[in-house]
Amino acid sequence: MSKTGIEVQKEKDFSTWYQQVLTRSDMLEYYDISGCYVIRPLAYNIWQEIEKFFDAEIKKLGVEDAYFPMFVSQRVLEKEKAHIEGFAPEVAWVTKAGSSNLEEPIAIRPTSETVMYPYFAKWIRSHRDLPLKLNQWSHLTKEEADVEVRDILELYRQVYEDLLAVPVIKGVKSEKEKFAGGLYTTTIEGFIPTTGRGIQAATSHCLGQNFAKMFDIVIEDPSVTDGTAKKIHVWQNSWGLTTRTIGVMVMTHGDNKGLVLPPRVANLQVVVIPCGLTAKSKEEDRKKVEDKIQEVLTELKSVGVKVKADLRDNYTPAYKYNHWELRGIPLRLEIGPRDVSSNQVMGIRRDTFEKKPIPLSELTTRVPELLNTIQREMFERAKKTYDEHVKIVLKWDDFVPMLDAKNFVLIPWCETEQCEDQIKENSARKATQDEPEDERAPSMGAKSLCIPFDQPKNPPIVVGETKCVACGSDAKRYCLFGRSY
Amino acid sequence: MSKTGIEVQKEKDFSTWYQQVLTRSDMLEYYDISGCYVIRPLAYNIWQEIEKFFDAEIKKLGVEDAYFPMFVSQRVLEKEKAHIEGFAPEVAWVTKAGSSNLEEPIAIRPTSETVMYPYFAKWIRSHRDLPLKLNQWSHLTKEEADVEVRDILELYRQVYEDLLAVPVIKGVKSEKEKFAGGLYTTTIEGFIPTTGRGIQAATSHCLGQNFAKMFDIVIEDPSVTDGTAKKIHVWQNSWGLTTRTIGVMVMTHGDNKGLVLPPRVANLQVVVIPCGLTAKSKEEDRKKVEDKIQEVLTELKSVGVKVKADLRDNYTPAYKYNHWELRGIPLRLEIGPRDVSSNQVMGIRRDTFEKKPIPLSELTTRVPELLNTIQREMFERAKKTYDEHVKIVLKWDDFVPMLDAKNFVLIPWCETEQCEDQIKENSARKATQDEPEDERAPSMGAKSLCIPFDQPKNPPIVVGETKCVACGSDAKRYCLFGRSY
């Protein structure tokens, strides 16, 4: 039989805890091929909620959908050697169809640029064809591109903070950490307090004109009106969001009972469970409870609450509590014969386990309110924890101890790659034999996570005066450093 | 420069016509890997409209979405030899990652059964877990499965007839033509009048208990209440719809000007084009027309019409007419200075080229009405043509001539595989040297397309009396035969 509860503590063995939450809550099944897994409806629905929100927003920005094949020929893939180099070791090559060898191997595309841009070169003939917005974006000017890089990053922030109740910090990547071949990369950075590690939540890149030059995506300059035809290269952006979002949400909100879902993305927001009935209960009591449950379902559905009742007759209420707690359902309503008599239900929040009676007459206002409160408070708690773990550090001696205490550090920084490499080396911590598996990973050196858009004001950076905490040369801006996934 | 119009006639060179419509209307780009193509926004949007309709309907039936990996290991894929045999020659095998050979090759899954059903065996433990509906369906009884096979087929009919305005005939496949390994296959069959050939539009299969037995998907019989545990195998259905739908729509409605889109799936339903303005037009006239166009856009959008204006200043009205006719936009509105003065616009239907003035004061009622009319009449015309090409044939001598005249034939049939093979052989027609390329294909023999649910009543089949038109033994039901794609 499969196990039905979480058997380790999040604080003690984070990676086992994470695996158990994912599989035992019915979100995911591992698969016999490395890197692949089955996404079950509970998790897939969260992804669909994210898509629904994001799709509506980018449609407003004029983005259209298209489909590009998953295969790319060797010739096309390897057209731009430098760009593809980083992907090369992981590229999956199809070499056989049935039992015959292919004349030329075909790759499963590891990235979209080389697949899409030859067509962009063909489709874009005039400035009137711009902006072309098809997941990848092309623009006439840098200013247009800049605005949209930030628009998208803001939408990603909303996905994390408003939908998933996961706080993030917005900023720009260092030169070393930016997308290879791009001009600059903006990012939102998440934080997993249990391990003190960062996680890159999503990025939005300005590719500049580099790819346009590679693939010859040109238009005639519309500002030239004297009849001479001057070709200019378009500006391109690139961005993407993955199911990693769901993993960050699980890590942030999950607890030792299992998953905790923010109401806005929960496929099931409220589960109703009959209580206080035994084999000896009067038939009359049983009927009263069941009738009342039907009323409750009807009322809550009428105000848009995603609700169902667990009426299985072969499980105890306690078994059902565990079952739905493991699956993270935000609110449980218990109804027994005494509740029916006193015209109330008992509401139990998944996030805090707070228990409060709700008068039946106020159900349609109180339950939606409570779901909003849960959503808001889940974010506020996570935000408070994140903020408490971002430490301004003004001398190097404090840098590693702060990291070791599971914090991010914000330092005045010189923004040079050499210094960044040095910081990574100097902040690595050797693993000792007696540390458990899960603790070994954070011993890695700290990376620059982002230069936050929202810079600390106290103390301010005085150009030419404030020094880089790591190397002592002139500091430019505060940069966020941390150990990360 | 790319070509911007259709240069061959649909009736004369169907396959070139089809390729030109697909690529020049911006629906699709061919790709340098066989079997792959790029689906551009115009076509992708049609697919999204189909998905939106279908998704909402199957959600009502309780179907949930999940994601299964695209890869499958050799061991799992080859678990069920007989089932996979038909797919084997086309399976794409990944044998290398980067420059290293994989220990075991990985296939790109050609079908879902072997990937999904091992998990079904794990997830389904009790009759309370049924029906499990995840694209593939599991049921407790044959009756449940039967009902849903028909429910889905009916939804597929709606996709074709109500959304795409493409008529189909519903029926059940012969034993020879059913899904390998399944119990029976229901189908909707389309017809391309230009070539007289049939096309299988969509199928909905009852798999029976075969796969459940293979993959050991069992539950305890809930009807056994004496405490003994009797295992029974679940019933499964399987169905799927592909972008072939769009191809059938193009073939059915396209004409020698290009694509013709049914309004219900058109991303753009109405295009407004300023007319009657020349370089010498008074600035006042130009402004009047442009202002009026803005009004028209606002009004039409307010009643949900998908509309835009083509205000490009470097193309003539005639160029724009061709541009939007090629792309199949259902309705064109022309507005010139004289139209503004007489408070009207000129409306031109894409499907019939019928031209009628529409008073500006009635725009918000007349345009939606006209779009509905176009949708309905496109279907009615196609339906009439289809019906005229389905011929009841009562003696073998008429069979091949009817086919050669680009018809389907309905015959009283014995339903044996031997007779079916014989019909195919006897109805094949040798190609002659002087026939054009496109005419050669229909020389293939006729296949059984389906045994229609809606059987002809005149003459009725009298069991034991009516003979099979092909072999002379007892006929069971009318069967639809035709040459097909």
Boltz contact constraints between the chains, C-beta under 6 A:
constraints:
  - contact:
      token1: [A, 31]
      token2: [B, 69]
      max_distance: 6.0
  - contact:
      token1: [A, 32]
      token2: [B, 73]
      max_distance: 6.0
  - contact:
      token1: [A, 33]
      token2: [B, 71]
      max_distance: 6.0
  - contact:
      token1: [A, 33]
      token2: [B, 73]
      max_distance: 6.0
  - contact:
      token1: [A, 33]
      token2: [B, 106]
      max_distance: 6.0
  - contact:
      token1: [A, 36]
      token2: [B, 69]
      max_distance: 6.0
  - contact:
      token1: [A, 36]
      token2: [B, 71]
      max_distance: 6.0
  - contact:
      token1: [A, 38]
      token2: [B, 68]
      max_distance: 6.0
  - contact:
      token1: [A, 39]
      token2: [B, 67]
      max_distance: 6.0
  - contact:
      token1: [A, 40]
      token2: [B, 66]
      max_distance: 6.0
  - contact:
      token1: [A, 41]
      token2: [B, 64]
      max_distance: 6.0
  - contact:
      token1: [A, 41]
      token2: [B, 66]
      max_distance: 6.0
  - contact:
      token1: [A, 44]
      token2: [B, 65]
      max_distance: 6.0
  - contact:
      token1: [A, 44]
      token2: [B, 66]
      max_distance: 6.0
  - contact:
      token1: [A, 44]
      token2: [B, 67]
      max_distance: 6.0
  - contact:
      token1: [A, 64]
      token2: [B, 41]
      max_distance: 6.0
  - contact:
      token1: [A, 65]
      token2: [B, 44]
      max_distance: 6.0
  - contact:
      token1: [A, 66]
      token2: [B, 40]
      max_distance: 6.0
  - contact:
      token1: [A, 66]
      token2: [B, 41]
      max_distance: 6.0
  - contact:
      token1: [A, 66]
      token2: [B, 44]
      max_distance: 6.0
  - contact:
      token1: [A, 67]
      token2: [B, 39]
      max_distance: 6.0
  - contact:
      token1: [A, 67]
      token2: [B, 44]
      max_distance: 6.0
  - contact:
      token1: [A, 68]
      token2: [B, 38]
      max_distance: 6.0
  - contact:
      token1: [A, 69]
      token2: [B, 31]
      max_distance: 6.0
  - contact:
      token1: [A, 69]
      token2: [B, 36]
      max_distance: 6.0
  - contact:
      token1: [A, 71]
      token2: [B, 33]
      max_distance: 6.0
  - contact:
      token1: [A, 71]
      token2: [B, 36]
      max_distance: 6.0
  - contact:
      token1: [A, 73]
      token2: [B, 32]
      max_distance: 6.0
  - contact:
      token1: [A, 73]
      token2: [B, 33]
      max_distance: 6.0
  - contact:
      token1: [A, 88]
      token2: [B, 98]
      max_distance: 6.0
  - contact:
      token1: [A, 89]
      token2: [B, 98]
      max_distance: 6.0
  - contact:
      token1: [A, 91]
      token2: [B, 98]
      max_distance: 6.0
  - contact:
      token1: [A, 92]
      token2: [B, 94]
      max_distance: 6.0
  - contact:
      token1: [A, 92]
      token2: [B, 97]
      max_distance: 6.0
  - contact:
      token1: [A, 93]
      token2: [B, 96]
      max_distance: 6.0
  - contact:
      token1: [A, 94]
      token2: [B, 92]
      max_distance: 6.0
  - contact:
      token1: [A, 94]
      token2: [B, 94]
      max_distance: 6.0
  - contact:
      token1: [A, 95]
      token2: [B, 95]
      max_distance: 6.0
  - contact:
      token1: [A, 96]
      token2: [B, 93]
      max_distance: 6.0
  - contact:
      token1: [A, 97]
      token2: [B, 92]
      max_distance: 6.0
  - contact:
      token1: [A, 98]
      token2: [B, 88]
      max_distance: 6.0
  - contact:
      token1: [A, 98]
      token2: [B, 89]
      max_distance: 6.0
  - contact:
      token1: [A, 98]
      token2: [B, 91]
      max_distance: 6.0
  - contact:
      token1: [A, 106]
      token2: [B, 33]
      max_distance: 6.0
